[in-house]
Amino acid sequence: MRGDTQLLSAHTVRWIDIGVIVWVVVWVALGVLMWHDVRAQTQLSGDVIKVGAAVKDTGQALGVVGGLPLVGGSIGDFAARIEKMGAEVAADGRDSQGGVERIAVIAGLGVGVLPAAMILFLYMPVRVRWRRYVGAVAGALPGSSGDPAFEQYLARRAADTLPWDRLRALSADPWGAIAGGDYRALADAELARLGLRRP
């Protein structure tokens, strides 16, 4: 995998970086939208709580009427059942409201965080290895520029990584040029591939 990482060019890494950023932003935005939309359903639970409270209040009001002489008994029993039903509906509404809020958080995190975290988990080690490789070449460049061993290393990397048409544009026989000590064009091409310039 280390060798595969070194095959990436600066141009390719920039495009992958843009793709990863877009991927993360899209999934985080979708997660926020999912959380917001599911959480909006708590309004329905709030309405159920209000209806339950209204039914309970109606039962209490009927209970007052049920306590009056002559009107009495059966209305009182009916009022107690209505008040109990209203309390149960309000309690169920509160329970469902808590459940919807939990589902909103879980859905938002599942949609917004997992895909973004997964791509970062897969891409960041590759990106870090590539950055280390480029950093090592960039760090060696000021002191080693013109050093035949360093130039040969860069030329060989170019011969290993550049496409055939680019190699042929640089030299009719890239490996012959390397064997003959003509490293400059290939070394410059490798530096350009990595997004580096000579000091």
Backbone as CSV, one residue per row, in Angstrom:
resi,resn,N_x,N_y,N_z,CA_x,CA_y,CA_z,C_x,C_y,C_z
1,MET,0.819,-1.201,0.000,0.000,0.000,0.000,0.858,1.258,0.000
2,ARG,2.027,1.165,0.638,2.904,2.334,0.689,3.320,2.759,-0.721
3,GLY,3.692,1.789,-1.569,4.070,2.099,-2.946,2.909,2.679,-3.718
4,ASP,1.702,2.145,-3.495,0.525,2.677,-4.182,0.280,4.128,-3.796
5,THR,0.511,4.441,-2.542,0.341,5.823,-2.077,1.294,6.754,-2.820
6,GLN,2.513,6.316,-3.032,3.505,7.159,-3.690,3.198,7.359,-5.168
7,LEU,2.351,6.528,-5.735,1.981,6.689,-7.144,1.048,7.872,-7.364
8,LEU,0.425,8.357,-6.313,-0.514,9.473,-6.450,0.242,10.760,-6.781
9,SER,-0.345,11.543,-7.664,0.243,12.851,-7.978,-0.436,13.921,-7.134
10,ALA,0.193,15.079,-7.068,-0.389,16.192,-6.317,-1.748,16.569,-6.898
11,HIS,-1.858,16.536,-8.205,-3.116,16.859,-8.878,-4.220,15.869,-8.474
12,THR,-3.895,14.596,-8.480,-4.864,13.567,-8.097,-5.264,13.723,-6.640
13,VAL,-4.303,13.976,-5.773,-4.595,14.131,-4.340,-5.500,15.335,-4.116
14,ARG,-5.278,16.422,-4.856,-6.160,17.595,-4.720,-7.598,17.234,-5.072
15,TRP,-7.777,16.496,-6.183,-9.130,16.105,-6.587,-9.755,15.137,-5.588
16,ILE,-8.957,14.227,-5.048,-9.498,13.316,-4.025,-9.872,14.099,-2.775
17,ASP,-9.029,15.062,-2.378,-9.357,15.904,-1.221,-10.693,16.616,-1.421
18,ILE,-10.879,17.186,-2.606,-12.142,17.883,-2.902,-13.314,16.904,-2.827
19,GLY,-13.128,15.712,-3.411,-14.186,14.703,-3.366,-14.526,14.296,-1.940
20,VAL,-13.510,14.105,-1.101,-13.739,13.711,0.289,-14.455,14.833,1.041
21,ILE,-14.037,16.074,0.820,-14.692,17.204,1.493,-16.156,17.301,1.079
22,VAL,-16.424,17.179,-0.215,-17.810,17.228,-0.690,-18.619,16.084,-0.073
23,TRP,-18.043,14.880,-0.066,-18.706,13.707,0.508,-19.089,13.978,1.970
24,VAL,-18.120,14.466,2.758,-18.362,14.715,4.181,-19.428,15.788,4.364
25,VAL,-19.323,16.885,3.617,-20.299,17.978,3.762,-21.700,17.499,3.391
26,VAL,-21.822,16.743,2.298,-23.145,16.257,1.867,-23.760,15.359,2.932
27,TRP,-22.985,14.419,3.458,-23.550,13.492,4.446,-23.860,14.184,5.758
28,VAL,-23.023,15.126,6.182,-23.326,15.864,7.414,-24.594,16.695,7.219
29,ALA,-24.730,17.348,6.056,-25.950,18.128,5.775,-27.179,17.222,5.748
30,LEU,-27.053,16.039,5.125,-28.180,15.098,5.123,-28.524,14.639,6.535
31,GLY,-27.517,14.435,7.360,-27.758,14.047,8.753,-28.491,15.124,9.522
32,VAL,-28.086,16.377,9.314,-28.770,17.490,9.988,-30.215,17.595,9.501
33,LEU,-30.422,17.463,8.187,-31.791,17.509,7.655,-32.642,16.361,8.198
34,MET,-32.059,15.172,8.261,-32.780,14.014,8.796,-33.168,14.270,10.249
35,TRP,-32.212,14.739,11.044,-32.489,15.040,12.455,-33.603,16.070,12.568
36,HIS,-33.508,17.122,11.769,-34.507,18.199,11.836,-35.892,17.696,11.435
37,ASP,-35.974,16.928,10.352,-37.274,16.448,9.872,-37.906,15.445,10.831
38,VAL,-37.106,14.530,11.360,-37.668,13.555,12.303,-38.063,14.258,13.596
39,ARG,-37.243,15.193,14.030,-37.545,15.923,15.267,-38.817,16.759,15.131
40,ALA,-39.109,17.188,13.904,-40.335,17.970,13.682,-41.582,17.149,14.009
41,GLN,-41.439,15.819,13.990,-42.586,14.962,14.320,-42.952,15.053,15.800
42,THR,-42.081,15.637,16.632,-42.427,15.819,18.042,-43.601,16.778,18.187
43,GLN,-43.841,17.602,17.159,-45.002,18.503,17.193,-46.296,17.698,17.285
44,LEU,-46.341,16.585,16.563,-47.517,15.713,16.619,-47.706,15.165,18.027
45,SER,-46.617,14.750,18.664,-46.700,14.268,20.042,-47.137,15.389,20.977
46,GLY,-46.671,16.605,20.706,-47.103,17.757,21.502,-48.594,17.989,21.379
47,ASP,-49.126,17.810,20.172,-50.572,17.944,19.970,-51.336,16.871,20.724
48,VAL,-50.797,15.648,20.745,-51.435,14.560,21.491,-51.453,14.891,22.984
49,ILE,-50.363,15.456,23.486,-50.304,15.855,24.901,-51.375,16.897,25.191
50,LYS,-51.529,17.872,24.291,-52.546,18.918,24.486,-53.954,18.326,24.483
51,VAL,-54.206,17.398,23.531,-55.525,16.755,23.472,-55.779,15.968,24.748
52,GLY,-54.777,15.239,25.226,-54.916,14.482,26.474,-55.218,15.388,27.641
53,ALA,-54.523,16.526,27.708,-54.770,17.473,28.801,-56.183,18.047,28.704
54,ALA,-56.634,18.342,27.468,-57.996,18.877,27.294,-59.045,17.845,27.705
55,VAL,-58.835,16.589,27.337,-59.777,15.525,27.716,-59.785,15.360,29.233
56,LYS,-58.620,15.417,29.842,-58.531,15.308,31.301,-59.278,16.458,31.967
57,ASP,-59.085,17.688,31.455,-59.789,18.850,32.004,-61.300,18.698,31.841
58,THR,-61.722,18.135,30.697,-63.148,17.911,30.461,-63.687,16.912,31.479
59,GLY,-62.930,15.873,31.740,-63.339,14.893,32.749,-63.448,15.501,34.120
60,GLN,-62.508,16.384,34.458,-62.564,17.058,35.766,-63.789,17.960,35.854
61,ALA,-64.083,18.664,34.744,-65.266,19.547,34.743,-66.547,18.727,34.883
62,LEU,-66.596,17.595,34.182,-67.768,16.728,34.316,-67.858,16.145,35.720
63,GLY,-66.718,15.930,36.339,-66.693,15.422,37.707,-67.365,16.375,38.669
64,VAL,-67.203,17.685,38.427,-67.868,18.692,39.260,-69.388,18.553,39.091
65,VAL,-69.814,18.397,37.824,-71.248,18.239,37.548,-71.741,16.932,38.168
66,GLY,-70.910,15.905,38.102,-71.299,14.610,38.647,-71.467,14.637,40.154
67,GLY,-70.883,15.591,40.818,-71.011,15.709,42.262,-72.281,16.414,42.698
68,LEU,-73.008,16.972,41.765,-74.249,17.695,42.111,-75.357,16.683,42.445
69,PRO,-76.177,17.037,43.436,-77.290,16.143,43.760,-78.283,16.103,42.592
70,LEU,-78.983,15.047,42.444,-80.001,14.786,41.451,-79.416,14.480,40.075
71,VAL,-78.301,15.116,39.676,-77.716,14.861,38.361,-76.868,13.606,38.463
72,GLY,-76.054,13.593,39.433,-75.243,12.645,40.019,-74.504,11.509,39.402
73,GLY,-74.618,10.390,40.069,-73.774,9.225,40.026,-73.203,8.775,38.705
74,SER,-74.014,8.521,37.707,-73.485,7.964,36.469,-72.585,8.959,35.738
75,ILE,-72.890,10.234,35.836,-72.014,11.253,35.215,-70.674,11.289,35.937
76,GLY,-70.682,11.104,37.245,-69.441,11.094,38.019,-68.525,9.962,37.597
77,ASP,-69.102,8.749,37.392,-68.293,7.621,36.926,-67.748,7.884,35.519
78,PHE,-68.604,8.409,34.662,-68.210,8.734,33.284,-67.096,9.780,33.282
79,ALA,-67.227,10.791,34.164,-66.221,11.861,34.258,-64.875,11.294,34.711
80,ALA,-64.898,10.352,35.655,-63.652,9.756,36.139,-62.952,8.979,35.024
81,ARG,-63.752,8.250,34.206,-63.162,7.509,33.088,-62.562,8.459,32.053
82,ILE,-63.254,9.555,31.787,-62.738,10.544,30.815,-61.450,11.176,31.352
83,GLU,-61.434,11.517,32.632,-60.234,12.123,33.218,-59.053,11.153,33.165
84,LYS,-59.306,9.864,33.472,-58.246,8.851,33.420,-57.744,8.678,31.992
85,MET,-58.679,8.633,31.021,-58.290,8.487,29.618,-57.444,9.669,29.158
86,GLY,-57.836,10.878,29.548,-57.065,12.067,29.179,-55.659,12.026,29.746
87,ALA,-55.516,11.557,30.995,-54.191,11.456,31.624,-53.337,10.423,30.888
88,GLU,-53.950,9.294,30.486,-53.208,8.266,29.754,-52.749,8.763,28.383
89,VAL,-53.646,9.481,27.683,-53.283,10.019,26.367,-52.127,11.012,26.509
90,ALA,-52.177,11.883,27.510,-51.092,12.854,27.713,-49.779,12.144,28.038
91,ALA,-49.838,11.092,28.866,-48.630,10.339,29.216,-48.066,9.640,27.988
92,ASP,-48.935,9.035,27.165,-48.470,8.388,25.925,-47.828,9.409,24.982
93,GLY,-48.416,10.600,24.907,-47.845,11.659,24.065,-46.456,12.057,24.529
94,ARG,-46.274,12.152,25.866,-44.943,12.501,26.397,-43.934,11.390,26.090
95,ASP,-44.371,10.120,26.231,-43.485,8.997,25.921,-43.087,9.003,24.445
96,SER,-44.073,9.211,23.563,-43.760,9.193,22.129,-42.885,10.384,21.753
97,GLN,-43.061,11.511,22.435,-42.225,12.674,22.146,-40.764,12.371,22.479
98,GLY,-40.514,11.732,23.612,-39.142,11.349,23.971,-38.569,10.345,22.984
99,GLY,-39.413,9.382,22.559,-38.956,8.384,21.583,-38.606,9.006,20.246
100,VAL,-39.422,9.949,19.786,-39.158,10.614,18.505,-37.864,11.423,18.588
101,GLU,-37.635,12.085,19.723,-36.391,12.857,19.867,-35.170,11.936,19.845
102,ARG,-35.277,10.760,20.488,-34.159,9.807,20.449,-33.929,9.297,19.028
103,ILE,-35.012,8.970,18.327,-34.887,8.493,16.948,-34.277,9.576,16.059
104,ALA,-34.664,10.838,16.297,-34.105,11.941,15.498,-32.594,12.029,15.675
105,VAL,-32.136,11.900,16.919,-30.690,11.976,17.184,-29.974,10.783,16.552
106,ILE,-30.537,9.578,16.734,-29.898,8.371,16.179,-29.855,8.438,14.653
107,ALA,-30.980,8.846,14.034,-31.023,8.931,12.568,-30.053,9.998,12.064
108,GLY,-30.022,11.146,12.725,-29.109,12.209,12.307,-27.656,11.787,12.399
109,LEU,-27.308,11.125,13.509,-25.926,10.659,13.660,-25.612,9.535,12.675
110,GLY,-26.567,8.622,12.494,-26.338,7.501,11.577,-26.124,7.955,10.152
111,VAL,-26.935,8.903,9.717,-26.826,9.391,8.335,-25.680,10.393,8.196
112,GLY,-25.508,11.255,9.187,-24.529,12.331,9.057,-23.114,11.979,9.437
113,VAL,-22.962,11.067,10.392,-21.625,10.812,10.911,-20.999,9.542,10.329
114,LEU,-21.758,8.462,10.255,-21.156,7.189,9.838,-20.532,7.219,8.440
115,PRO,-21.241,7.673,7.394,-20.594,7.696,6.068,-19.389,8.642,6.022
116,ALA,-19.509,9.791,6.706,-18.393,10.737,6.717,-17.201,10.149,7.465
117,ALA,-17.460,9.534,8.615,-16.372,8.944,9.391,-15.720,7.791,8.635
118,MET,-16.532,7.007,7.928,-15.984,5.865,7.205,-15.020,6.312,6.103
119,ILE,-15.411,7.325,5.322,-14.531,7.775,4.242,-13.259,8.400,4.822
120,LEU,-13.391,9.129,5.933,-12.207,9.714,6.558,-11.303,8.617,7.122
121,PHE,-11.911,7.597,7.705,-11.152,6.476,8.254,-10.355,5.770,7.153
122,LEU,-10.951,5.642,5.971,-10.266,4.968,4.869,-9.240,5.867,4.179
123,TYR,-9.560,7.161,4.037,-8.722,8.038,3.233,-7.570,8.675,4.023
124,MET,-7.791,9.016,5.282,-6.780,9.770,6.017,-5.433,9.042,6.135
125,PRO,-5.390,7.725,6.374,-4.064,7.079,6.411,-3.321,7.185,5.075
126,VAL,-4.047,7.046,3.962,-3.427,7.183,2.638,-2.903,8.600,2.463
127,ARG,-3.740,9.564,2.857,-3.367,10.981,2.709,-2.144,11.315,3.561
128,VAL,-2.106,10.788,4.772,-0.972,11.055,5.671,0.310,10.437,5.114
129,ARG,0.223,9.187,4.606,1.409,8.545,4.012,1.904,9.324,2.800
130,TRP,0.975,9.773,1.958,1.370,10.554,0.775,2.031,11.853,1.205
131,ARG,1.461,12.517,2.207,2.020,13.788,2.689,3.420,13.574,3.273
132,ARG,3.604,12.452,3.961,4.938,12.146,4.511,5.959,11.959,3.401
133,TYR,5.544,11.222,2.359,6.448,10.977,1.232,6.824,12.297,0.562
134,VAL,5.846,13.116,0.247,6.115,14.413,-0.389,6.933,15.297,0.544
135,GLY,6.608,15.259,1.838,7.371,16.044,2.813,8.823,15.623,2.885
136,ALA,9.066,14.300,2.780,10.451,13.805,2.806,11.220,14.293,1.584
137,VAL,10.578,14.236,0.408,11.237,14.720,-0.813,11.458,16.226,-0.722
138,ALA,10.426,16.959,-0.256,10.547,18.420,-0.138,11.629,18.798,0.868
139,GLY,11.728,18.027,1.965,12.757,18.302,2.965,14.166,18.043,2.451
140,ALA,14.304,17.027,1.605,15.624,16.694,1.068,16.015,17.595,-0.091
141,LEU,15.056,18.224,-0.718,15.302,18.976,-1.945,16.308,20.112,-1.791
142,PRO,16.221,20.969,-0.774,17.195,22.079,-0.715,18.648,21.617,-0.574
143,GLY,18.884,20.589,0.244,20.260,20.147,0.457,20.748,19.138,-0.565
144,SER,19.826,18.460,-1.239,20.224,17.379,-2.134,20.057,17.704,-3.604
145,SER,19.540,18.857,-3.921,19.345,19.215,-5.318,20.701,19.227,-6.018
146,GLY,20.810,18.494,-7.078,22.085,18.380,-7.788,22.885,17.167,-7.350
147,ASP,22.536,16.548,-6.224,23.213,15.325,-5.778,22.808,14.194,-6.718
148,PRO,23.778,13.534,-7.367,23.441,12.510,-8.359,22.541,11.390,-7.805
149,ALA,22.756,10.976,-6.568,21.941,9.890,-6.001,20.485,10.332,-5.843
150,PHE,20.301,11.559,-5.364,18.940,12.089,-5.196,18.265,12.285,-6.557
151,GLU,19.019,12.825,-7.504,18.475,13.045,-8.843,18.098,11.706,-9.504
152,GLN,18.959,10.706,-9.298,18.671,9.386,-9.849,17.408,8.803,-9.195
153,TYR,17.278,8.988,-7.886,16.083,8.508,-7.181,14.818,9.136,-7.788
154,LEU,14.852,10.458,-7.964,13.690,11.153,-8.544,13.414,10.670,-9.967
155,ALA,14.472,10.491,-10.750,14.309,10.030,-12.133,13.706,8.628,-12.172
156,ARG,14.172,7.756,-11.290,13.617,6.393,-11.239,12.145,6.422,-10.804
157,ARG,11.817,7.284,-9.855,10.417,7.405,-9.424,9.555,7.872,-10.596
158,ALA,10.072,8.811,-11.386,9.328,9.282,-12.558,9.129,8.142,-13.542
159,ALA,10.184,7.359,-13.769,10.083,6.235,-14.711,9.078,5.187,-14.223
160,ASP,8.942,5.057,-12.901,8.004,4.076,-12.334,6.567,4.575,-12.291
161,THR,6.370,5.889,-12.254,5.017,6.407,-11.995,4.367,7.137,-13.165
162,LEU,5.168,7.751,-14.027,4.572,8.539,-15.107,4.017,7.638,-16.202
163,PRO,2.947,8.065,-16.864,2.435,7.278,-17.993,3.435,7.286,-19.161
164,TRP,3.313,6.286,-19.997,4.259,6.073,-21.084,4.379,7.287,-21.996
165,ASP,3.272,7.913,-22.348,3.348,9.053,-23.269,4.125,10.220,-22.668
166,ARG,3.981,10.426,-21.365,4.748,11.506,-20.725,6.229,11.155,-20.645
167,LEU,6.510,9.883,-20.365,7.910,9.458,-20.332,8.568,9.658,-21.694
168,ARG,7.859,9.239,-22.742,8.405,9.370,-24.104,8.576,10.840,-24.501
169,ALA,7.729,11.700,-23.979,7.873,13.134,-24.268,9.132,13.689,-23.590
170,LEU,9.533,13.092,-22.484,10.721,13.559,-21.767,12.007,12.967,-22.340
171,SER,11.916,11.707,-22.778,13.111,11.032,-23.278,12.688,9.884,-24.181
172,ALA,13.409,9.695,-25.264,13.105,8.594,-26.180,13.363,7.249,-25.494
173,ASP,14.353,7.219,-24.590,14.678,5.997,-23.852,14.896,6.381,-22.386
174,PRO,13.813,6.448,-21.588,13.945,6.916,-20.200,14.933,6.088,-19.377
175,TRP,14.886,4.766,-19.509,15.789,3.933,-18.706,17.226,4.050,-19.201
176,GLY,17.392,4.244,-20.490,18.732,4.491,-21.019,19.277,5.819,-20.522
177,ALA,18.392,6.831,-20.428,18.823,8.128,-19.909,19.260,8.004,-18.457
178,ILE,18.495,7.226,-17.686,18.864,7.034,-16.281,20.196,6.301,-16.193
179,ALA,20.365,5.251,-16.988,21.626,4.489,-16.976,22.799,5.359,-17.406
180,GLY,22.550,6.323,-18.317,23.615,7.207,-18.794,23.847,8.411,-17.902
181,GLY,23.079,8.532,-16.785,23.279,9.653,-15.859,22.538,10.917,-16.246
182,ASP,21.619,10.857,-17.199,20.838,12.026,-17.606,19.516,12.012,-16.827
183,TYR,19.587,12.600,-15.620,18.450,12.514,-14.706,17.542,13.742,-14.715
184,ARG,18.040,14.872,-15.149,17.395,16.162,-14.883,15.936,16.226,-15.347
185,ALA,15.638,15.889,-16.580,14.266,16.029,-17.100,13.308,15.115,-16.344
186,LEU,13.735,13.885,-16.104,12.869,12.951,-15.379,12.703,13.381,-13.919
187,ALA,13.786,13.841,-13.298,13.707,14.304,-11.901,12.773,15.507,-11.798
188,ASP,12.875,16.443,-12.739,11.966,17.603,-12.736,10.513,17.168,-12.923
189,ALA,10.288,16.147,-13.774,8.928,15.651,-13.985,8.371,15.028,-12.706
190,GLU,9.222,14.321,-11.961,8.775,13.727,-10.686,8.446,14.814,-9.676
191,LEU,9.281,15.854,-9.610,8.989,16.969,-8.703,7.675,17.645,-9.087
192,ALA,7.453,17.841,-10.375,6.205,18.452,-10.819,5.008,17.560,-10.467
193,ARG,5.182,16.257,-10.588,4.090,15.317,-10.250,3.717,15.427,-8.787
194,LEU,4.728,15.690,-7.951,4.494,15.812,-6.516,4.090,17.234,-6.107
195,GLY,4.046,18.150,-7.069,3.687,19.534,-6.761,4.817,20.296,-6.110
196,LEU,6.069,19.909,-6.401,7.238,20.559,-5.800,8.042,21.264,-6.866
197,ARG,8.839,22.261,-6.417,9.751,22.959,-7.333,11.117,23.014,-6.716
198,ARG,12.101,23.085,-7.560,13.481,23.225,-7.046,13.631,24.600,-6.420
199,PRO,14.459,24.671,-5.367,14.677,25.996,-4.729,15.430,26.933,-5.661
